[in-house]
Amino acid sequence: MRSEVITVSMKRRESVATGPNKGIRYETQIYDILKARKLLPDGVTPAGASDKPDGYFLCQHGEYPLEIKDPRGDFSQIELDWVKHQFCYSSRSRNPKFIPLLEKAKFLDEVNKTWTKIPRKFTKPILTQTDRYWDLDNFGDIRRRISTQLIEQFYNSKTPPVNYMQIGGKGFYYMFSDVAKLNVPQLKGEAILRARVKTRDSKKNAYGFLVAIKLVVGSLKPSTHDIEEKAGRLFPFPKDLDCSSGTQKRRFGSLCEFFK
């Protein structure tokens, strides 16, 4: 599928918000619910912006990795570098296991065919506000519509693999394999693979080139289950599954288990 290019808006020249973002606040909200129900393993805290699972939940004498998402946030992010007159995925990225998946999608080919100008970010020793504005104005967003399968593949490539996701306003889903046998629906919908220039701190003139996935929220059918139990949705962990007692071991599924 061919990507579309979006022209930069003036808002992108502003800094990203400081302090705990909506995603971290939502993680904390879900943590509080799991803790109150005694479904949160001891010593587990919100992962925040890292390559670790956002958390774990206790169920059937096991600890299962969990991803907790505000649907408006990025689902993964890879930094771009400029080497030998073309963009490439950076080894400094927090999510290096996402890179092979992007390489299979050949998204970088489209980026280099579309972004043909020389970025000032990587070619000037001292960057000014004018340089940042020039890069923002000359490297508009590149977007490709994809399925949520790439999101599943990304989280399954983590160590440990993540098979469950709680999405604000949508509910609780499994990815690839319902390893805890919770009988919840699979994550299925559309997403956007997006290359863009992101202003991180306008006062410090800090910005970067990156690739990320965003969920198309309207494409995702609400789950039948929800840790928040909104809109009449069921709590994912019934009492008869014995989710809060006994000696706990970490359990998780993988692509190998899924294709057995």
PyRosetta script that sets phi, psi and omega in degrees:
from pyrosetta import init, pose_from_sequence

init()
pose = pose_from_sequence("MRSEVITVSMKRRESVATGPNKGIRYETQIYDILKARKLLPDGVTPAGASDKPDGYFLCQHGEYPLEIKDPRGDFSQIELDWVKHQFCYSSRSRNPKFIPLLEKAKFLDEVNKTWTKIPRKFTKPILTQTDRYWDLDNFGDIRRRISTQLIEQFYNSKTPPVNYMQIGGKGFYYMFSDVAKLNVPQLKGEAILRARVKTRDSKKNAYGFLVAIKLVVGSLKPSTHDIEEKAGRLFPFPKDLDCSSGTQKRRFGSLCEFFK")
pose.set_psi(1, 134.5)
pose.set_omega(1, -177.9)
pose.set_phi(2, -76.7)
pose.set_psi(2, 142.7)
pose.set_omega(2, -179.7)
pose.set_phi(3, -84.6)
pose.set_psi(3, 159.5)
pose.set_omega(3, 174.6)
pose.set_phi(4, -111.4)
pose.set_psi(4, 152.9)
pose.set_omega(4, -179.8)
pose.set_phi(5, -110.3)
pose.set_psi(5, 129.2)
pose.set_omega(5, -178.5)
pose.set_phi(6, -108.1)
pose.set_psi(6, 130.3)
pose.set_omega(6, 179.4)
pose.set_phi(7, -69.8)
pose.set_psi(7, 144.5)
pose.set_omega(7, -178.8)
pose.set_phi(8, -65.3)
pose.set_psi(8, 145.2)
pose.set_omega(8, 173.6)
pose.set_phi(9, -105.7)
pose.set_psi(9, 158.8)
pose.set_omega(9, -179.5)
pose.set_phi(10, -61.5)
pose.set_psi(10, -27.8)
pose.set_omega(10, -178.1)
pose.set_phi(11, -62.1)
pose.set_psi(11, -29.0)
pose.set_omega(11, -177.9)
pose.set_phi(12, -68.8)
pose.set_psi(12, -11.5)
pose.set_omega(12, 177.6)
pose.set_phi(13, -79.6)
pose.set_psi(13, -10.5)
pose.set_omega(13, 179.9)
pose.set_phi(14, -82.7)
pose.set_psi(14, 164.1)
pose.set_omega(14, 176.7)
pose.set_phi(15, -74.6)
pose.set_psi(15, 157.3)
pose.set_omega(15, 168.1)
pose.set_phi(16, -71.1)
pose.set_psi(16, 157.4)
pose.set_omega(16, -177.8)
pose.set_phi(17, -63.0)
pose.set_psi(17, 143.8)
pose.set_omega(17, 177.3)
pose.set_phi(18, -95.5)
pose.set_psi(18, 164.9)
pose.set_omega(18, -178.6)
pose.set_phi(19, 80.9)
pose.set_psi(19, -177.2)
pose.set_omega(19, -179.5)
pose.set_phi(20, -59.0)
pose.set_psi(20, 123.7)
pose.set_omega(20, -179.3)
pose.set_phi(21, -81.8)
pose.set_psi(21, 177.2)
pose.set_omega(21, -175.9)
pose.set_phi(22, -61.9)
pose.set_psi(22, -34.9)
pose.set_omega(22, -179.6)
pose.set_phi(23, -64.0)
pose.set_psi(23, -44.1)
pose.set_omega(23, 179.9)
pose.set_phi(24, -68.8)
pose.set_psi(24, -38.4)
pose.set_omega(24, 177.4)
pose.set_phi(25, -63.2)
pose.set_psi(25, -37.6)
pose.set_omega(25, 179.1)
pose.set_phi(26, -69.2)
pose.set_psi(26, -39.7)
pose.set_omega(26, 175.5)
pose.set_phi(27, -55.3)
pose.set_psi(27, -46.7)
pose.set_omega(27, -178.9)
pose.set_phi(28, -62.4)
pose.set_psi(28, -38.5)
pose.set_omega(28, 178.7)
pose.set_phi(29, -61.6)
pose.set_psi(29, -43.9)
pose.set_omega(29, 179.5)
pose.set_phi(30, -70.0)
pose.set_psi(30, -38.4)
pose.set_omega(30, 176.2)
pose.set_phi(31, -56.9)
pose.set_psi(31, -44.1)
pose.set_omega(31, -178.5)
pose.set_phi(32, -61.8)
pose.set_psi(32, -38.4)
pose.set_omega(32, 178.7)
pose.set_phi(33, -66.4)
pose.set_psi(33, -46.9)
pose.set_omega(33, -179.7)
pose.set_phi(34, -63.5)
pose.set_psi(34, -38.0)
pose.set_omega(34, 179.8)
pose.set_phi(35, -66.7)
pose.set_psi(35, -42.6)
pose.set_omega(35, 179.9)
pose.set_phi(36, -63.3)
pose.set_psi(36, -30.0)
pose.set_omega(36, -180.0)
pose.set_phi(37, -94.3)
pose.set_psi(37, 7.1)
pose.set_omega(37, 179.1)
pose.set_phi(38, 59.7)
pose.set_psi(38, 39.7)
pose.set_omega(38, 178.9)
pose.set_phi(39, -114.0)
pose.set_psi(39, 9.0)
pose.set_omega(39, -178.6)
pose.set_phi(40, -105.5)
pose.set_psi(40, 122.1)
pose.set_omega(40, 178.9)
pose.set_phi(41, -59.5)
pose.set_psi(41, 149.8)
pose.set_omega(41, 178.2)
pose.set_phi(42, -61.5)
pose.set_psi(42, 138.4)
pose.set_omega(42, 174.5)
pose.set_phi(43, 81.7)
pose.set_psi(43, -0.7)
pose.set_omega(43, -179.4)
pose.set_phi(44, -87.5)
pose.set_psi(44, 130.7)
pose.set_omega(44, 177.8)
pose.set_phi(45, -128.9)
pose.set_psi(45, 160.3)
pose.set_omega(45, 179.4)
pose.set_phi(46, -54.7)
pose.set_psi(46, 134.4)
pose.set_omega(46, -176.6)
pose.set_phi(47, -76.2)
pose.set_psi(47, -26.8)
pose.set_omega(47, -178.0)
pose.set_phi(48, 65.4)
pose.set_psi(48, -146.8)
pose.set_omega(48, -178.2)
pose.set_phi(49, -83.7)
pose.set_psi(49, 86.4)
pose.set_omega(49, 178.7)
pose.set_phi(50, -150.2)
pose.set_psi(50, 176.9)
pose.set_omega(50, 179.0)
pose.set_phi(51, -91.6)
pose.set_psi(51, 5.9)
pose.set_omega(51, 178.9)
pose.set_phi(52, -83.7)
pose.set_psi(52, 158.1)
pose.set_omega(52, 172.1)
pose.set_phi(53, -57.6)
pose.set_psi(53, 147.0)
pose.set_omega(53, 179.8)
pose.set_phi(54, -62.2)
pose.set_psi(54, -28.0)
pose.set_omega(54, 179.6)
pose.set_phi(55, -178.5)
pose.set_psi(55, -169.8)
pose.set_omega(55, 177.4)
pose.set_phi(56, -137.2)
pose.set_psi(56, 154.4)
pose.set_omega(56, 170.6)
pose.set_phi(57, -127.6)
pose.set_psi(57, 151.1)
pose.set_omega(57, 179.9)
pose.set_phi(58, -89.6)
pose.set_psi(58, 132.9)
pose.set_omega(58, 176.4)
pose.set_phi(59, -163.2)
pose.set_psi(59, 132.8)
pose.set_omega(59, 176.9)
pose.set_phi(60, 50.5)
pose.set_psi(60, 50.3)
pose.set_omega(60, 177.2)
pose.set_phi(61, 61.5)
pose.set_psi(61, 28.2)
pose.set_omega(61, 177.9)
pose.set_phi(62, -140.9)
pose.set_psi(62, 161.5)
pose.set_omega(62, 174.0)
pose.set_phi(63, -109.8)
pose.set_psi(63, 122.9)
pose.set_omega(63, -175.7)
pose.set_phi(64, -114.0)
pose.set_psi(64, 131.9)
pose.set_omega(64, 178.0)
pose.set_phi(65, -63.2)
pose.set_psi(65, 146.5)
pose.set_omega(65, -176.5)
pose.set_phi(66, -138.9)
pose.set_psi(66, 136.5)
pose.set_omega(66, 172.0)
pose.set_phi(67, -103.3)
pose.set_psi(67, 134.9)
pose.set_omega(67, -177.3)
pose.set_phi(68, -121.5)
pose.set_psi(68, 120.3)
pose.set_omega(68, -170.7)
pose.set_phi(69, -131.7)
pose.set_psi(69, 132.1)
pose.set_omega(69, 160.2)
pose.set_phi(70, -77.6)
pose.set_psi(70, 124.5)
pose.set_omega(70, -172.6)
pose.set_phi(71, -63.1)
pose.set_psi(71, -14.6)
pose.set_omega(71, -178.1)
pose.set_phi(72, -87.3)
pose.set_psi(72, -9.3)
pose.set_omega(72, -177.9)
pose.set_phi(73, -88.2)
pose.set_psi(73, 171.7)
pose.set_omega(73, 175.1)
pose.set_phi(74, -73.6)
pose.set_psi(74, 144.2)
pose.set_omega(74, 179.3)
pose.set_phi(75, -94.9)
pose.set_psi(75, -12.7)
pose.set_omega(75, 172.3)
pose.set_phi(76, -169.8)
pose.set_psi(76, 159.7)
pose.set_omega(76, -176.0)
pose.set_phi(77, -149.6)
pose.set_psi(77, 131.4)
pose.set_omega(77, 177.8)
pose.set_phi(78, -126.4)
pose.set_psi(78, 129.0)
pose.set_omega(78, 177.5)
pose.set_phi(79, -74.4)
pose.set_psi(79, 149.9)
pose.set_omega(79, 175.0)
pose.set_phi(80, -110.1)
pose.set_psi(80, 144.1)
pose.set_omega(80, 172.1)
pose.set_phi(81, -115.8)
pose.set_psi(81, 172.1)
pose.set_omega(81, 178.3)
pose.set_phi(82, -123.4)
pose.set_psi(82, 109.2)
pose.set_omega(82, -176.4)
pose.set_phi(83, -132.6)
pose.set_psi(83, 131.1)
pose.set_omega(83, 178.3)
pose.set_phi(84, 52.9)
pose.set_psi(84, 44.5)
pose.set_omega(84, 174.3)
pose.set_phi(85, 65.9)
pose.set_psi(85, 29.7)
pose.set_omega(85, 172.7)
pose.set_phi(86, -155.0)
pose.set_psi(86, 158.2)
pose.set_omega(86, 179.1)
pose.set_phi(87, -78.1)
pose.set_psi(87, 146.9)
pose.set_omega(87, 176.8)
pose.set_phi(88, -146.6)
pose.set_psi(88, 160.7)
pose.set_omega(88, 178.4)
pose.set_phi(89, -74.1)
pose.set_psi(89, 136.4)
pose.set_omega(89, -174.9)
pose.set_phi(90, -85.6)
pose.set_psi(90, 137.3)
pose.set_omega(90, 175.9)
pose.set_phi(91, -72.5)
pose.set_psi(91, -9.9)
pose.set_omega(91, 179.3)
pose.set_phi(92, -84.2)
pose.set_psi(92, -2.4)
pose.set_omega(92, -176.0)
pose.set_phi(93, -66.6)
pose.set_psi(93, 150.1)
pose.set_omega(93, 179.6)
pose.set_phi(94, -71.9)
pose.set_psi(94, -21.4)
pose.set_omega(94, -175.1)
pose.set_phi(95, -120.3)
pose.set_psi(95, 65.3)
pose.set_omega(95, -175.2)
pose.set_phi(96, -62.6)
pose.set_psi(96, -25.5)
pose.set_omega(96, -179.3)
pose.set_phi(97, -72.2)
pose.set_psi(97, -12.2)
pose.set_omega(97, 175.9)
pose.set_phi(98, -76.5)
pose.set_psi(98, -23.4)
pose.set_omega(98, -174.6)
pose.set_phi(99, -61.4)
pose.set_psi(99, -48.3)
pose.set_omega(99, 178.7)
pose.set_phi(100, -59.3)
pose.set_psi(100, -33.5)
pose.set_omega(100, 178.3)
pose.set_phi(101, -67.7)
pose.set_psi(101, -39.7)
pose.set_omega(101, 177.4)
pose.set_phi(102, -68.1)
pose.set_psi(102, -36.1)
pose.set_omega(102, 178.6)
pose.set_phi(103, -63.7)
pose.set_psi(103, -37.9)
pose.set_omega(103, 176.9)
pose.set_phi(104, -65.9)
pose.set_psi(104, -34.2)
pose.set_omega(104, 179.5)
pose.set_phi(105, -75.9)
pose.set_psi(105, -12.4)
pose.set_omega(105, 178.5)
pose.set_phi(106, 56.8)
pose.set_psi(106, 32.5)
pose.set_omega(106, 179.9)
pose.set_phi(107, -71.2)
pose.set_psi(107, -32.7)
pose.set_omega(107, -179.4)
pose.set_phi(108, -63.5)
pose.set_psi(108, -30.9)
pose.set_omega(108, 176.6)
pose.set_phi(109, -60.0)
pose.set_psi(109, -42.6)
pose.set_omega(109, 179.5)
pose.set_phi(110, -67.9)
pose.set_psi(110, -38.2)
pose.set_omega(110, 178.5)
pose.set_phi(111, -59.5)
pose.set_psi(111, -47.6)
pose.set_omega(111, -177.7)
pose.set_phi(112, -71.7)
pose.set_psi(112, -26.6)
pose.set_omega(112, 175.9)
pose.set_phi(113, -75.3)
pose.set_psi(113, -28.3)
pose.set_omega(113, -176.4)
pose.set_phi(114, -91.9)
pose.set_psi(114, -45.3)
pose.set_omega(114, 179.3)
pose.set_phi(115, -89.5)
pose.set_psi(115, 87.4)
pose.set_omega(115, -173.6)
pose.set_phi(116, -98.9)
pose.set_psi(116, -10.5)
pose.set_omega(116, -180.0)
pose.set_phi(117, -82.0)
pose.set_psi(117, 165.7)
pose.set_omega(117, -179.7)
pose.set_phi(118, -88.4)
pose.set_psi(118, 118.4)
pose.set_omega(118, -177.8)
pose.set_phi(119, -72.7)
pose.set_psi(119, 134.0)
pose.set_omega(119, 179.0)
pose.set_phi(120, -71.6)
pose.set_psi(120, -27.1)
pose.set_omega(120, -179.7)
pose.set_phi(121, -51.3)
pose.set_psi(121, -39.5)
pose.set_omega(121, -173.6)
pose.set_phi(122, -104.9)
pose.set_psi(122, 0.9)
pose.set_omega(122, -172.7)
pose.set_phi(123, -124.3)
pose.set_psi(123, 0.8)
pose.set_omega(123, 178.4)
pose.set_phi(124, -121.7)
pose.set_psi(124, 134.2)
pose.set_omega(124, -178.3)
pose.set_phi(125, -67.7)
pose.set_psi(125, -33.3)
pose.set_omega(125, 178.2)
pose.set_phi(126, -126.1)
pose.set_psi(126, 123.2)
pose.set_omega(126, -176.7)
pose.set_phi(127, -100.0)
pose.set_psi(127, 134.6)
pose.set_omega(127, 177.8)
pose.set_phi(128, -106.0)
pose.set_psi(128, 171.3)
pose.set_omega(128, 175.7)
pose.set_phi(129, -60.1)
pose.set_psi(129, -37.0)
pose.set_omega(129, 178.1)
pose.set_phi(130, -61.5)
pose.set_psi(130, -38.1)
pose.set_omega(130, 177.7)
pose.set_phi(131, -64.5)
pose.set_psi(131, -43.4)
pose.set_omega(131, 178.8)
pose.set_phi(132, -62.6)
pose.set_psi(132, -45.6)
pose.set_omega(132, 177.8)
pose.set_phi(133, -60.4)
pose.set_psi(133, -39.0)
pose.set_omega(133, -179.8)
pose.set_phi(134, -63.5)
pose.set_psi(134, -45.4)
pose.set_omega(134, 178.7)
pose.set_phi(135, -63.9)
pose.set_psi(135, -42.4)
pose.set_omega(135, 178.6)
pose.set_phi(136, -61.6)
pose.set_psi(136, -41.0)
pose.set_omega(136, -177.1)
pose.set_phi(137, -74.6)
pose.set_psi(137, -27.1)
pose.set_omega(137, -174.4)
pose.set_phi(138, -103.2)
pose.set_psi(138, -4.0)
pose.set_omega(138, 178.2)
pose.set_phi(139, -129.3)
pose.set_psi(139, 78.9)
pose.set_omega(139, 179.8)
pose.set_phi(140, -69.7)
pose.set_psi(140, 160.6)
pose.set_omega(140, 179.7)
pose.set_phi(141, -56.8)
pose.set_psi(141, 139.2)
pose.set_omega(141, 172.6)
pose.set_phi(142, -112.9)
pose.set_psi(142, 125.1)
pose.set_omega(142, -174.0)
pose.set_phi(143, -129.6)
pose.set_psi(143, 133.0)
pose.set_omega(143, 175.1)
pose.set_phi(144, -124.5)
pose.set_psi(144, 129.5)
pose.set_omega(144, 178.1)
pose.set_phi(145, -76.4)
pose.set_psi(145, 129.2)
pose.set_omega(145, -179.2)
pose.set_phi(146, -136.0)
pose.set_psi(146, 174.2)
pose.set_omega(146, 173.8)
pose.set_phi(147, -89.6)
pose.set_psi(147, 165.7)
pose.set_omega(147, 177.5)
pose.set_phi(148, -72.3)
pose.set_psi(148, -0.2)
pose.set_omega(148, 178.4)
pose.set_phi(149, -60.6)
pose.set_psi(149, -34.2)
pose.set_omega(149, 178.8)
pose.set_phi(150, -66.5)
pose.set_psi(150, -34.2)
pose.set_omega(150, 175.2)
pose.set_phi(151, -63.9)
pose.set_psi(151, -44.4)
pose.set_omega(151, 177.8)
pose.set_phi(152, -60.1)
pose.set_psi(152, -45.1)
pose.set_omega(152, -179.2)
pose.set_phi(153, -62.1)
pose.set_psi(153, -40.3)
pose.set_omega(153, -179.6)
pose.set_phi(154, -62.8)
pose.set_psi(154, -50.7)
pose.set_omega(154, -177.2)
pose.set_phi(155, -69.8)
pose.set_psi(155, -26.7)
pose.set_omega(155, 176.8)
pose.set_phi(156, -75.6)
pose.set_psi(156, -18.1)
pose.set_omega(156, 179.3)
pose.set_phi(157, -83.8)
pose.set_psi(157, -9.0)
pose.set_omega(157, -179.1)
pose.set_phi(158, -72.4)
pose.set_psi(158, 164.4)
pose.set_omega(158, 174.8)
pose.set_phi(159, -119.4)
pose.set_psi(159, 108.9)
pose.set_omega(159, -1.2)
pose.set_phi(160, -78.2)
pose.set_psi(160, 162.0)
pose.set_omega(160, 176.0)
pose.set_phi(161, -61.7)
pose.set_psi(161, 144.3)
pose.set_omega(161, 179.6)
pose.set_phi(162, -107.6)
pose.set_psi(162, 121.0)
pose.set_omega(162, -176.4)
pose.set_phi(163, -108.6)
pose.set_psi(163, -1.2)
pose.set_omega(163, -177.4)
pose.set_phi(164, -135.2)
pose.set_psi(164, 145.5)
pose.set_omega(164, -179.2)
pose.set_phi(165, -141.1)
pose.set_psi(165, 132.6)
pose.set_omega(165, 172.1)
pose.set_phi(166, -105.5)
pose.set_psi(166, 121.8)
pose.set_omega(166, -177.3)
pose.set_phi(167, -116.9)
pose.set_psi(167, 125.9)
pose.set_omega(167, -178.4)
pose.set_phi(168, -56.7)
pose.set_psi(168, 128.8)
pose.set_omega(168, 178.8)
pose.set_phi(169, 80.0)
pose.set_psi(169, -7.5)
pose.set_omega(169, -178.9)
pose.set_phi(170, -119.3)
pose.set_psi(170, -37.3)
pose.set_omega(170, 176.4)
pose.set_phi(171, 116.1)
pose.set_psi(171, -156.1)
pose.set_omega(171, -169.0)
pose.set_phi(172, -111.1)
pose.set_psi(172, 132.0)
pose.set_omega(172, -176.4)
pose.set_phi(173, -134.8)
pose.set_psi(173, 159.3)
pose.set_omega(173, 168.1)
pose.set_phi(174, -103.5)
pose.set_psi(174, 158.3)
pose.set_omega(174, 177.1)
pose.set_phi(175, -124.9)
pose.set_psi(175, 124.1)
pose.set_omega(175, 179.7)
pose.set_phi(176, 70.5)
pose.set_psi(176, -56.1)
pose.set_omega(176, -175.4)
pose.set_phi(177, -145.9)
pose.set_psi(177, 130.6)
pose.set_omega(177, 177.0)
pose.set_phi(178, -82.5)
pose.set_psi(178, 72.7)
pose.set_omega(178, -169.4)
pose.set_phi(179, -65.8)
pose.set_psi(179, -27.2)
pose.set_omega(179, 178.8)
pose.set_phi(180, -91.0)
pose.set_psi(180, 2.0)
pose.set_omega(180, 178.3)
pose.set_phi(181, 53.8)
pose.set_psi(181, 54.6)
pose.set_omega(181, -178.8)
pose.set_phi(182, -91.4)
pose.set_psi(182, -9.6)
pose.set_omega(182, -179.7)
pose.set_phi(183, 58.3)
pose.set_psi(183, 44.4)
pose.set_omega(183, 175.1)
pose.set_phi(184, -104.2)
pose.set_psi(184, 159.9)
pose.set_omega(184, -178.8)
pose.set_phi(185, -73.2)
pose.set_psi(185, 157.1)
pose.set_omega(185, 177.6)
pose.set_phi(186, -81.1)
pose.set_psi(186, 148.4)
pose.set_omega(186, 175.6)
pose.set_phi(187, -68.6)
pose.set_psi(187, 114.4)
pose.set_omega(187, -179.9)
pose.set_phi(188, -142.7)
pose.set_psi(188, 126.0)
pose.set_omega(188, -180.0)
pose.set_phi(189, 175.1)
pose.set_psi(189, -155.4)
pose.set_omega(189, 179.9)
pose.set_phi(190, -118.8)
pose.set_psi(190, 154.2)
pose.set_omega(190, 177.9)
pose.set_phi(191, -140.0)
pose.set_psi(191, 172.6)
pose.set_omega(191, 178.1)
pose.set_phi(192, -123.7)
pose.set_psi(192, 125.7)
pose.set_omega(192, 171.9)
pose.set_phi(193, -89.4)
pose.set_psi(193, 122.5)
pose.set_omega(193, -166.8)
pose.set_phi(194, -131.6)
pose.set_psi(194, 128.5)
pose.set_omega(194, 170.4)
pose.set_phi(195, -106.2)
pose.set_psi(195, 135.6)
pose.set_omega(195, -177.3)
pose.set_phi(196, -158.2)
pose.set_psi(196, 169.8)
pose.set_omega(196, 171.0)
pose.set_phi(197, -104.3)
pose.set_psi(197, 128.5)
pose.set_omega(197, -174.0)
pose.set_phi(198, -119.9)
pose.set_psi(198, 123.7)
pose.set_omega(198, 174.0)
pose.set_phi(199, -80.4)
pose.set_psi(199, 121.1)
pose.set_omega(199, -179.1)
pose.set_phi(200, -96.3)
pose.set_psi(200, -37.7)
pose.set_omega(200, 179.2)
pose.set_phi(201, -153.2)
pose.set_psi(201, 103.9)
pose.set_omega(201, -176.1)
pose.set_phi(202, -67.4)
pose.set_psi(202, -32.2)
pose.set_omega(202, -179.8)
pose.set_phi(203, -66.6)
pose.set_psi(203, -37.0)
pose.set_omega(203, 178.9)
pose.set_phi(204, -92.4)
pose.set_psi(204, 0.1)
pose.set_omega(204, -178.5)
pose.set_phi(205, 58.6)
pose.set_psi(205, 36.3)
pose.set_omega(205, -178.5)
pose.set_phi(206, -94.2)
pose.set_psi(206, 128.1)
pose.set_omega(206, 179.0)
pose.set_phi(207, -157.2)
pose.set_psi(207, 168.7)
pose.set_omega(207, -179.2)
pose.set_phi(208, -154.3)
pose.set_psi(208, 165.7)
pose.set_omega(208, 174.5)
pose.set_phi(209, -102.0)
pose.set_psi(209, 134.3)
pose.set_omega(209, -176.8)
pose.set_phi(210, -153.3)
pose.set_psi(210, 165.8)
pose.set_omega(210, 173.9)
pose.set_phi(211, -121.9)
pose.set_psi(211, 136.4)
pose.set_omega(211, -179.3)
pose.set_phi(212, -147.0)
pose.set_psi(212, 165.7)
pose.set_omega(212, 174.4)
pose.set_phi(213, -109.4)
pose.set_psi(213, 135.1)
pose.set_omega(213, 172.6)
pose.set_phi(214, -123.8)
pose.set_psi(214, 139.0)
pose.set_omega(214, 178.6)
pose.set_phi(215, -76.9)
pose.set_psi(215, 138.1)
pose.set_omega(215, 169.3)
pose.set_phi(216, -85.5)
pose.set_psi(216, 96.1)
pose.set_omega(216, -168.1)
pose.set_phi(217, -57.5)
pose.set_psi(217, -40.8)
pose.set_omega(217, -177.1)
pose.set_phi(218, -67.5)
pose.set_psi(218, -17.1)
pose.set_omega(218, -178.8)
pose.set_phi(219, -82.7)
pose.set_psi(219, -12.4)
pose.set_omega(219, -174.1)
pose.set_phi(220, -95.8)
pose.set_psi(220, 119.4)
pose.set_omega(220, 177.6)
pose.set_phi(221, -69.9)
pose.set_psi(221, 132.4)
pose.set_omega(221, 178.6)
pose.set_phi(222, -55.4)
pose.set_psi(222, 141.0)
pose.set_omega(222, 178.9)
pose.set_phi(223, -71.0)
pose.set_psi(223, 163.2)
pose.set_omega(223, 172.9)
pose.set_phi(224, -83.1)
pose.set_psi(224, -11.2)
pose.set_omega(224, -176.2)
pose.set_phi(225, -127.9)
pose.set_psi(225, 155.1)
pose.set_omega(225, -173.6)
pose.set_phi(226, -164.6)
pose.set_psi(226, 126.1)
pose.set_omega(226, 176.8)
pose.set_phi(227, -60.8)
pose.set_psi(227, -30.4)
pose.set_omega(227, 178.3)
pose.set_phi(228, -83.1)
pose.set_psi(228, -13.4)
pose.set_omega(228, 179.9)
pose.set_phi(229, 57.8)
pose.set_psi(229, 39.2)
pose.set_omega(229, 178.6)
pose.set_phi(230, -82.3)
pose.set_psi(230, 156.4)
pose.set_omega(230, 175.3)
pose.set_phi(231, 52.4)
pose.set_psi(231, 34.0)
pose.set_omega(231, 177.4)
pose.set_phi(232, 76.5)
pose.set_psi(232, 8.6)
pose.set_omega(232, -180.0)
pose.set_phi(233, -73.7)
pose.set_psi(233, 150.7)
pose.set_omega(233, -174.3)
pose.set_phi(234, -82.5)
pose.set_psi(234, 149.0)
pose.set_omega(234, 173.3)
pose.set_phi(235, -68.9)
pose.set_psi(235, 134.3)
pose.set_omega(235, -171.8)
pose.set_phi(236, -68.9)
pose.set_psi(236, -19.0)
pose.set_omega(236, -171.4)
pose.set_phi(237, -117.3)
pose.set_psi(237, 88.0)
pose.set_omega(237, -179.7)
pose.set_phi(238, -63.0)
pose.set_psi(238, 153.0)
pose.set_omega(238, -179.5)
pose.set_phi(239, -62.2)
pose.set_psi(239, -30.5)
pose.set_omega(239, -176.6)
pose.set_phi(240, -73.7)
pose.set_psi(240, -5.2)
pose.set_omega(240, 175.4)
pose.set_phi(241, -88.5)
pose.set_psi(241, -0.8)
pose.set_omega(241, 178.2)
pose.set_phi(242, 54.1)
pose.set_psi(242, 58.1)
pose.set_omega(242, -173.0)
pose.set_phi(243, -90.1)
pose.set_psi(243, 0.0)
pose.set_omega(243, -173.5)
pose.set_phi(244, -131.9)
pose.set_psi(244, 16.2)
pose.set_omega(244, -178.3)
pose.set_phi(245, -140.1)
pose.set_psi(245, 164.0)
pose.set_omega(245, 175.8)
pose.set_phi(246, 92.8)
pose.set_psi(246, 173.1)
pose.set_omega(246, 177.8)
pose.set_phi(247, -73.2)
pose.set_psi(247, 128.0)
pose.set_omega(247, -173.4)
pose.set_phi(248, -100.9)
pose.set_psi(248, 138.8)
pose.set_omega(248, 172.9)
pose.set_phi(249, -126.6)
pose.set_psi(249, 146.9)
pose.set_omega(249, -179.7)
pose.set_phi(250, -76.7)
pose.set_psi(250, 128.9)
pose.set_omega(250, -178.8)
pose.set_phi(251, -129.8)
pose.set_psi(251, 148.3)
pose.set_omega(251, 178.3)
pose.set_phi(252, -163.7)
pose.set_psi(252, 155.3)
pose.set_omega(252, 177.7)
pose.set_phi(253, -99.3)
pose.set_psi(253, 171.6)
pose.set_omega(253, 179.0)
pose.set_phi(254, -147.5)
pose.set_psi(254, 174.6)
pose.set_omega(254, 176.6)
pose.set_phi(255, -59.8)
pose.set_psi(255, -37.5)
pose.set_omega(255, -179.7)
pose.set_phi(256, -61.5)
pose.set_psi(256, -43.6)
pose.set_omega(256, 179.9)
pose.set_phi(257, -66.2)
pose.set_psi(257, -38.9)
pose.set_omega(257, -176.8)
pose.set_phi(258, -62.5)
pose.set_psi(258, -36.6)
pose.set_omega(258, -174.8)
pose.set_phi(259, -95.9)
pose.set_psi(259, 8.7)
pose.set_omega(259, 177.0)
pose.set_phi(260, -65.7)
pose.dump_pdb("model.pdb")
